[in-house]
Amino acid sequence: MDMNSQLPLAGIKVLDATSNIAGPWGGTVLGDLGADVLKIETPSGDPARFMAPSDGDRSAYFHIVNRNKEVITVDLKTSEGLAKIQELLDGCDVFLTNFLPAQLEKFGLQPVQLMKVRPRLIVGNLSSYGSTGPSAQWPGYDATLQARTGIMNVTGENSGPPVRAGVSILDLGAGTWLAMGILAAIIKRDRTGIGSLVETSLFETGATWVSYHLSAFELSGNPSIRSGSGHPAFSPYGIFKTKDGDICIGVGNSTIFAKLCTAIGRSDLVESTLYKENVDRVKNAKSLQFEIEKGLSSKDALQWAQILCDAGVAAEQVLQPEALLKDLQAQAMGVMLAYPDESTALNSVPGLPLRFDGVRPGITKPAPHRDLQS
């Protein structure tokens, strides 16, 4: 039996006219869930194809955000290309774009007009700043929107400069919101027979990610700060030195704090007035780190991770992302999926962080090579 026919979005047809990272990721989420996704690419090629490191006419990023898709080249600067888009839309359930508002108007792809002709069509538009407001026409990337929404200002060490988060949290986050909105719109259409315009942006995603900092400011009046690997709401929380390297420890309440102190042979810390409640531990986080690291100095990071987790304290070694390729938990959960393309050195990639009845949606199509025949 064809496994794709058993996936939640089997039979849904998606026309994906997005490029770079955020929009294409939304299309790939839908493709992983079983939708039939056709990627529209301009003759110059999706910029994501040319990101480093390269793999011929694809790249590491392009493989990740364009798997489970087919591709067709369409020149939107020609009347023939625009007519082709309209023709393809007639057979689609979902149309994804990440064009600026002015571009949508230029190409005659305004959602209201498209949906007037095709009332069941679902249009998903992902932009940098949204479709209205003083910044709507501005270009944007993950890093620039991390700057605008304050993410950079709460990332990095307190004594250092603002830092971009090490993964593209706004690109992948916004793409995920896009896919989530499309799923909700499909449910609504099944109920009402009417499509929807689904909109999201990097800006809105960034605002959502800093929700805690906004509410903390309104409650305390104190400006947000950089906490490094720590957290302004909890202590002890973050990176601690052991005999041979670093370990990350998370303590969310006083019960877990007592477990930590017992496990490292520092039960005396539990009774100290400096560390009795979480607010006390946050206030005295530096001295508490010094005391905890005294207890951790006797064993290496791997040993402590095992000891602390067994004791009910969240703790992990600080590893490189590539360690996941040999991670036993990743293997047990089937996180890494075989990449179905013998022409590349890419062997496996993480599948969607979802399972249906114990099964993770697979990858049946590699990211497509450029379509140079259209």
N, C-alpha and C positions, 0 to 999 in steps of 0.2 A: 504494500500500500504506500502511496506517495505521502510522506510525512508532512509535506507542506499543506496538503488538503485537510489535515487535522489541526492546523494552527488557527488561532482566533480570527485572523484577518484574511483567511483564504477567500479568494473571489473578489477582494477589494482592489481596484486599480488606482494607482497613484502616479500622477505626472509630477516629477520633481525637477523644478527649474531653479533650484538653489545652487550655491557655489561656496567655496571655502570650507568651513568646518561646521558651524552651528546648524544651518539649514540642512545640509546633507546628512548630518547625524540624525536629525528628526526623521528623514526619509529612510535611513537605514534601520532605525528602531521599528518603523512600520514594516519594512521588508523582512526583518528578522521575525516579526510576528505573523508573517505569512502573506502580506500584501504583494501584489505584482507591481513593482516600482520601475518606471521608465525615467531615466535621468536625461534631462535636456541640457546639452552642453553647447556653448558657442564655439565657432571655429578656432578661436585663440586658445581654447582649453580652460578648464577649471583651474584657477590658481593653485588649488590644493595639490594638483598633479606635480607641481614644481617645487614643493616644499622639501626640506632636507630631513632625513636622508632620502635620496632618490632611488627608484627601482625601475629604470627605464622610463616609460611614460606614466608611471604611477609613483607614489611616495608612501612613506610609512603612514602619514595621516590619511592619504587618499584611500589606502587599503581599508583603514578602520571605518571611515565615515561613508564609504560608498559600496560596501559589500552588499550582496543580495539585490543588485540592481542590474538592469540592462541600460544601454546608453544610445542616444541618437544625437547627431549634431544638427543644430538649427541656427541659422543666422537671423537673429531678431532685427537686424538692420535692413532686412529686405521684406518686401510685401509678401514674397513667397514663404519666407520663414514665419512671419506672423500668421499667415493663413494656415500653415502647418500646425502651429500651436492651437489655433481654434479648432482645427479638425481633430487633433488628438484629445482636446478637452471634451469633445462630444462623447467620447467613450470612457471617460474617467469618473471616478467617485471623488477623488481628492486632488487638488492642485496646490503644490507647495512653491512659494517664492520667497526670496529675501531681497527683493528690489526696494529701492527707495521710493517714496510716494511719487516723485516726479517721473521715475522710470516706468512705474506701472501705468501712469497716464500716457507717457510717450508711446508705449507699446500697445496701448488699448487693452490693458489687462487689469483695469480697476475691478476689484472684487464685486462691487455692486452691479456693474454691467454684466460681468460673466454670469452671476447668479440670477440675473433677471431673465437671461436666455435659458439657463440651466438651473432651475429651482432646487434640484436635488444635489447640486455640486457643493462640496465642502472646500473652502479656500483657506489655506493656512499661510499666514504671512509672518515671517520672522525678520525683524529689523534691528538696527542698533539702538535707536532711541524711542521707537514707537511711531505711530502714524500721525500724531498730532503734537502740537507744542513747539516751542522755539528751537528745539534741537532736532526735530523730526527729519530734516534733510541732511543732517550731518553724517559723515561716514564714521565707522567705529570698529574697533577690534577688541578682542578679549582684554588685552592689557589696558587700553585706553578707558574702557568702561570699568575695569577694576579700579582705576584711578578716580574716575568720576564718582563712583558709588561708595568710595571709602575703604574698599577691601584692601587695597595696597597699604593704607594707613594703619590697618590693624594687623598687618602681616610683617613678620620679621622681629628682630630683637628690639627691645625698648631703646637701646642706646644706638641703634643703627638706622639706616634710611628706610623709607617705605619699600616694600618688596612685592613683586608679582607672585601670586600663588603659583606653585610649581607645576600645576596642571591647568588646562584651559577650562576652568570651572564655569565661566559664563557661556562659552561656546557649547560645551556639552550639556550644561544645565538648561540653557534656552532651547536647545534642540530637543531635550527630553520633555520640557514643558509643551513644546509644539506638538510632539507626538501624543502627549497626554490629552491636550485639547482636541486633537483630531479624533481620538478614541471616544471622548465624551460627545463630540458632534455626530459621530456615527451612531451612537446610541440614541441621541435625540432624533436623528433622521429616520431611524427605524421606527420610532414612535410617532413622528409627525409627518414624515415624507418630505420635510423641508431641510435643505442644507444650511450651513452656518459659515460665517467668517470667523476664523480663529486667529487671534493675533497675540504675539509675544515679542519680547525684545531682550537684548543683553542688559539694557538699563533696568528693566523691571526685575530681571533675574538677580542682578546685583543688589537691588533694593531688598529683595526677599532674603538674600544670604546674610545681610547685615541687620536683620530684624532685631536680634538680641541687643546689638549695640545701640540701636535707636531707642528701644524701650528702656535700656539701662540709663541712657543719657537723660531721658525725660523724667525718670524716677529719681536719679541722683543729682543731676545737674553737672556731673563731671564729664569732661570730654573723653572720647574713646582713646585707648592707649594700645600700643603694641605689646604683646605678652610673650613673644617668641613662641616656643613650643608649649608654653603654659596657657592658662585660661584665667580671665579676670573674675570668673564666677566661682571657681573651685580651687582648692589646694589640699594636699599636694597633687599636682597635675602637670605632666610634661616630661622633659628629659632629665635623667639622673645618671651620674657616672657610677660604673661598677668597677670590678677589678680589671677588666680587659676592654671595656667599651661602654656604649650608651644603651640605656633602656628607657622606654617610655612607660610611665605609670599613670593611671587615672583613678582618682579617688573621688567618688561623688557624694559620700555621706560619712557620718562619724562612725557608723558600724564598720564600714570598709576600712576607714582609717585605723581602727583598732586592730583589724585583721592584718593590715600592712605592718604595723608596729610590732605585733607579736611575731610575724614571720621573719622579720629582719633582726629580732632580738632587741628591740627598743621599745618595750612596753611602757617604759617610763614616760615616753612622749605623750601617751594617752591622757595622763593625769596632769600634764603641765597646763597651767592657766593660759599660756601663750598659744596653745593649739587645741583647746577644748572643743570649740565649735568651728564650723567651716568659716564663718566670718573672721574668727581669730586667726585661723590658718592662712586665709587669704592675706590678712594684714601683715602676718609674719612669715610670708612664704620663703623669703631668702634664708632666714635662719633655720627654718624647717628643712629646706633642701640640704643645707649643710649637715644637719643631724641625721637625716635619712641616708645620705651618701656615706656617712661613717659606718652605718650598718650594712650597706651594700658593698663595701670595699673588700669583703672577704671572699666573694664568689664572682664568677663571670656572668655576662649578660644572659646567655642562654640558660644557665642554671637558675638564675633569679626569675626569668620569665616563667619557667616551669614551676618553680616553688610558689611564686606569687599567684599564678593562675589557679593552681591546685588549692590554694588557700582562699580563693574567692576574690582576689584582687586583680583587676585588669592590668596586664603588663605585657609588653612585647619588646623584642629586640628592634633596633632601628636598622632596617635592611634597605637594599636597593630594589627598585621596582622589578628588575630582572630576576630577583630571587623567587618571584611568583612562578616562574617557569618550572621550578623544581619543588614548589611548596606542596607538602603532603595534604594539607587541607584543601588546597585548590584542586589537587588530583581527586580527592575523595568526593568533592562537590561537582566535579566536571566543569570547573570554571573555564578552563582553556579548551577551545574547540579547534579541531583540525581545519586548516585553511585549504580549501579545495582548488589548489593551483600549483601544479608541478613546475611552472616556469619561474617561480620566485623562491627566494631563500626563506620567505616567511612561512613558518610551519604551523603556527597556531596563534590565535588571538582570543582574548576573553569574550565570551558570549554575553548576551544580555543578562543582567543580574536578576533574572526572573526564571521560575520553573513552573510548568503547568502539569499537574498530576505527577510531579517528580521528574519531568523531562524539560531540559533547557532547549529553547528553540535553536535550531542548527544554522549553519552557514552552507547554503547550497550553491551560491554563486560568488566567485571572487569579485573584487572591484573591477569594473570593465576597463579594458584598454581603450584608447581614443578611437572614436568612430570617424575615420577619415574618408569614408565613401559617400557620406550624405552631402 
